[in-house]
């Protein structure tokens, strides 16, 4: 029966859910204050390219998972509900010739979609000896990356390519330079490295970084006509480069995919999260769906923790059996706390019960839950563009119909009912009420949690109920130790 249910769920998940990877990139053109603008929308970003200066004016991250907000990754935009671009800020991919500190030249703009999931934007300027071509390729995927190809021919001129505004202040992102696979906070002297591989800004919530794959450029720092600090690349006469521009959230898995994870290294304890995310990603590649990946993750963690869980339930079951004896001891020695403690410890010793035996497995569940939560958070972009699961389009977002929350809460209430049935003397009053109210309160507090986390909690609860039945059968086969009803165990 269970196999049929799983098979039905698999068919629903793989045949009824839309595939976001097949959705097309959209390209829109319009005129804004006399300037031609090209807008490109992908799964995660809204890009805006301007014919004035041939610049990237915006890389707006429109996808926001739980706990995050929308943002613009282009340096110079303010944070907040309605970001605004700072006055006099130099925009990415301006070209300064000679001693110039600004670029207001006009570029010819061309945009096409040679494939449904690919958009190509070309910005071209020909003026005298200057020939400048900038090509940007964006795709519908789970990455915040854009392929960049720049070719500037200006014989006899010093060519500088602006990559962006350089914010200052205590909370400003760090300007990072990449040489020979290592990150540095300042440019290195010529001859002290083999290969310059890129530069950009790294903050706690976002990264703006250009990875260089080919090119004859070196980094430079300067000031524009409005007095704003800028950073970029320069070359004498001809400037050519090919690379990958990352404009998005600071996500290790995505930075690693872009080949620039070294610019935002994780700490020692965060490495455990990286391992979980790597394992989580492997499960997705194995199953092709994050819903089934979470199911396998839950099953594997339950199998690994089964011995500890078994000890937990055995300790709990033995403590339940001892409840009448403990109650008699408490009544007999209610006025002598020291003797009561001694008699209780002797009873535990004779019955081979550890009263703290069930604590560790219970505490172990919370780190697993937190690790999976963080894995879902840091893999939200990957989940967003992956196939949906059952009725849920995106497991990184809340369940739009709250069905998963209702099912998980119902499973917890069922578990509470089964647990109380096992007790020889069910709890009364406030203790019993807490057991019933707690799952409902949790559901109300975490309504906006990702559906994937509620799916895990539902699976974990169902598996736990199944384990309880198995442990009950084991305990039923064991003989029950008895002692005289009116005499406590002697020391």
N, C-alpha and C positions, 0 to 999 in steps of 0.2 A: 504493500500500500504506500509506504514512504517513498519507494523508488518511483512509483507512478506520479506522486505529487511533485517530486524533484524534476522528473522528466517534463511534466506539464509546465512547471515554472520555467525550465530552461527554454522550452519552445516559445513561451510568451515573451521571455526576456530577449530572445534572439530574433524573433520574427515580428513582434508588434512594436518594438522600440525603434525610434528614428536613429539614423546614423549621422551624427553631426559632422563627421569628417567629409561627407559628400555635399555639404552645403556650399554654395558659391560665395566667393568674395564679391562685394559690391563696390562699384566705382561711380562717383557722382562728381560732376563739374559745375561750378558756378562762378560768378563774378562778385567780388566783395571790395567795395571802394576802389573800383578800377583795376583790381588785381585778380587775375584768374586763379582759382583755387581748385585743387583736385582732392577729393576726399575718398579714402579707401577704408572699408570696414571689414575686419576679419573677426574671427571667433572671440578675440580678446581685446582688440584695439580699434580705435578710430584714428587713422592717420590723416593729416592735412599737409599738403604740399602747396607752396606758393610760387607763382611765376616771378614775383619780385625777389631778386637775389637767389632764386632757385633753391629755396630753403625748405626744411621740414619744420613747420610751425607748431605742430602738435602731435603727440603720440599719447592719446587719451585712453587709459585702461578702463573700459566700460564694464568688464566682468568683475564683480565683487563677491567673493565667497563669504562665509560666516566670519564675522569679526574684522572684516576689511571694508574699505570704502573705495570709491572710484578716485583716480588720480591721473595727473598728466606727468609723464616721465621726461618730457623735454625740459632741460634746466631753464629756470626763469619763471616758471608758473608757480603761483602761490598755492598753498594747500587750503582745503576747506570745501564747503558744500558747493561753492561757485568759484572755481579757480580762475585767476586772471593773470595775464602775462605782464611782467614788470616793464616799466617804461624804459626805452633805450637799450633793451637786452638784445644781444646778437644771437641770431638763430642758427641752428646747426646747418652746416654745408654752405655758409657764406664763403665767398672767395675774395681774399684781399691780395691785390697786386702791388708790389713795391712797398711803399710806405702807407698805403691806404689802411684805414681802420674801420671801414664800413663797406657795404655792398648793396646798392639799390638798383642794380641793373636788371633788365627785363629778360626773362628766359622764355623760350618756346616750350610749351608743355604738351606732352603726348601720354596717353594712358590707354592700356588695353588689358584684356583678360584672355591670354592665349589658352588657358585652361580654366575650368570652373573654379578651382581652388587657388588660382594664381593670378595676381595683378602685377603689371609692370608699369612703372611711371618713369618717363624720360624727360629730363630738363636739359635743354640745349641752348647754348649762347655762342654766337659767332660775331666777333667784332674786331676788325683789323687782324692782327697776328694772334689774337686770343681765340682759342677754340676749346670750349668747355662742355663736357657731356657728363651728366650725373644720372645714373640708372639705379632704381630701387625696385626690388622684387619682394612682395609680401604674399604670404600663404595663409590659408585657413588651417591652422593647426593649434597645438597646445603650447606653443613657444612664443615668447615675446621677441622674436628675432625678425630681422629684415636684411636681405642680402644687399650689399652696397658695392657699386662699381663706379669709381670716379676717374675721369681722364681729363686733365687740364693741360693744354699746350700753350705756353706763353714764353717764347724765346727771349732770353735776356732779362727776364723778370724774376723777382723773388715771389713765389706763390705760397700763400698761406690759406689753409682750409680750416675754417672755424668749426669746431665740434660742439661748442656750446658755451653758455654762461657759466662762470665758476662762482657758486654761492660762497659767502663768507659768514663767519659767526660761530658760536659754540655748537649749534645744532646742525651746521652745514654738513653735507655729505663729504666724504673723503675722496680726494682725487688720487686715483690709483694708476700706476704705470706698470705694464707687463713686459718683462724682459726674460727671455730664455726660460719661460715657464714659471717665473717667480714674480710675485707682486711687490712693488716698491711705492713709497709715498712721495718720491721725488724723481725727476728724470736723472738718468745715469750719464756720466761723461762718455763722449765718443771713444771707442776703443776698449771700454770696460765690459762690453757685452757682445754676444754673437748676433742676436736678433731681437729687434724691437717688435712686440706682438700686439700692442694696443694700449689704450688708455680710456679712462672714463670715471664717472662718479659712482660711489657706492655708499648707500645709506641703509639704515636698519630695515626700512620698508620697501625700498626701490633700488634699482640699478640702472644706470645709463652708461653703456660701455661699448666701444667699437673694437672688435677683435680683428686684427690685421692678418690676412692670409698671404697677400702679396702686396708689394709696394716699395717705393724708394723714398719714404718719408721719415722724418724725425719729429718728436713732439716739440711744441713751443707753448709758452705762456705769455699773454699780453693783455692790453687794455684797449677797449674799443673807443669810438669817438665820443660816447656818452660817459666815459670813465668807468665802465663796468669791466671787471676782470673776465678774461676768456681763456679757453684752452683749445688747442687744435694741433694741426700737423703742417709741416712746411717742407718745401723742396725747391731747388733752384731750376727755373725754366720750365720744366715739365713735372707735373705731379700726377702720379698714377697709383691707384690702390684698389684692392678688392678685399672685402671683409664682411663681417657679420655684425650688425648693430643690434644690441639687446636694449630694449626700452620697456621695462616692466618691473614686476614685484621681485623682491629678493627671495627667491625660492631655490634651494640648493639643487633639487633634481633638475630644474630647468636651466640653471646656470651650468650644471655639469653637462647637460645635453648640448649646450651652446659652446662647450669647451672653455669656459672661463670660471669654473667653480673656485679656482685658486684665488680670485680677487675678493671673495667673501667667505673665508674659511670658517668652518664650524668649530665649536669648542669640544672639549673632551666628552662631556656628558651628552652633547648634541649628536655625537657620533653614533650613539645607540639609536637615536631617531633615524639617522641616515640608514642604518642597517635595516630597521623596520620598513622604511620607505622603499628600499631596494628590494626587500623580500615581498612587499606588497605589490610593487611593480612587476616582479617576476610572476606572481600569482595571476595578475591581470593578463600578462602575455600568454600564460598557460591556458586561461579560460576564455579570454576575449571579452570579458565583462566584469566590471568592478563589483557588481552584486554577487556574482559567483566567487570572485576573489575574496570578498569579505566572508562568505560562507566557509571557504577553505581555511582562511585565516582563523576563524572562530573554532573550527573543528581541530585544527592543528594545535592551537593553544590549549584547548580543552584536553587533548590527548597528552600533551606535555605536562600539564598540571594535574593530570588524573591521580597520580599517587598522592600528591598533597591534598587534593580534594577528598580522596578516599579517607585519609587520616582525619580530615576535618569532620566528615559526616560520621565516622565511627566514634570520634570523641563526643560529638553532639548527641548521638544516639545513646551512648553509655551514660552521659550526663542526664539525659531524659529518664533513663531507667533508674538512676540513683535519686531522682527528685523526691520520691516518697521518703527514702532514708534520710536525705538531707533535711527534709522538713521536720522529721521526728527529732533529729539532732538539734535543730534550731529551737524547737519547742522545749526540749529537755535542758539545754544549756543557754537559754535566752538571757540569763543573768550573769553568765561567765563567758566572756568573749574569748579569752585565751584558751580555755578548755575546748570551746566550740571549734576554734581553728585547728587545734591539735587533732580532735576527733575527725574533722572533715579531711584533713590531710592524710590521716591513717586510712580512712575509707577510700580515698583516691588511690592510695598505694595498694591496698588489698584488691581493689577492682581493676588496677592497672589503667587508670584513667588520668589523662593530663588535662586539667581544666582550661589550659591555654592552648590546647592542641588545635583548636579550630580558628585561631586568630590569624596565623600566617597565611593560610590559603585565602582567607577573606580579604586580607590586605593586598595579596598578590594580584587580585582582580583589578584593583584600581590603577596600578601602573600600566597594565595591559590596555585598559580602557583609555587611559591618557595617551599612551603611545599611538594607538590606532586613531584616536581623535586628531592628534598632531599629524599623523601620516595622511589622513584625509584632508586636513587643512592645507598641508604643503603639496598635496597632489591634486588640489581642487581644479586647476586648469586642465590637467590630464583627464580627470573625471568628467569635466564639463564638455569636452569634445568627444568623449567615448560613447558607445551605445548606451541607451537608457536601460533601466531594469524594471520589469513589470510595468506598473503604471507611472513610475517615477522617471522623469526625463533626465534629471541630474542628481546623483546621490550626494553631491557636495552641497546641495541646497536643501532647504526644509521640504518635507513632504507636503505638496500643495493641498492634499485632501486629508492629512493627518491620520491616514489609515494605519501607517506603520507605528505611530505613537499609540493609537488605540490598541493595536495588537500587542505591542510590547508591554503596555500597562496591564492589559488583560492577563498576559502570561505571568507577570509578577504577582497579580492578585491571586491567580490560580496557585502559584507556588506558595504564597502565604497560607492559603486555605489547606493545601496538602501538608504543609509543615505543622500547622496547628492540630491537624487530625492525628499526627504521629505522637503528639505529646500526651503523656498519661494525664497531665493536669494542664489543660490549655490556659494561657495567660488571660487575666481578666483586667477590666478597667482600662487605664491609660496605656499600658503595655500592649494590649491587644489592639487598641485603637490606632496606635502609631504604626503597627504592621500593616493595617489596611489603608491608612491615609497617606503614608509615605510615598507609595508609587504614584498616587494621583497628584500629590504636590510636585513630585519630580517631573511629571508630564507637563504640568502647567508652567513650571519654571523654565523648562528646556524645549518649549514648543518650536523655537527657531533653530534648534540644533540641526546639523545636516542629517538628511534621511539615512545616509549610510551608517551613521553612528547608532541611530535607532534600530536599523536592520541588524547590526551587530548585537545590540542589547536584547533584541527579540530572540535571536539565535542562541546567544549565551544562556538566556533564561530557559529556553526550551531544552537545550542540552543539559542544563543543570537539573531540570526536573527529571529527565531521563536517567541521569547519574544517580539521583536520589532513589529512584525505583531499584536500580541495580544494587546500591548499597543496602537498601532495606531488605532485599532478598538475602544478601550475604549475612546481615545481622540476624535475620530470622533463623538461619541455620546454626548459629552459635548458641551454646547452652547459656542460660541465664544463671549467674551466681546468686545464691540466696544467703541470707543471714537471719538470725532470729529477729522477728518483727519488733520486739520490745527492748532489745539490747543493742547498743552501739558496738562497733568493733573495739576490741580491747587493744591497748598499745602494746 
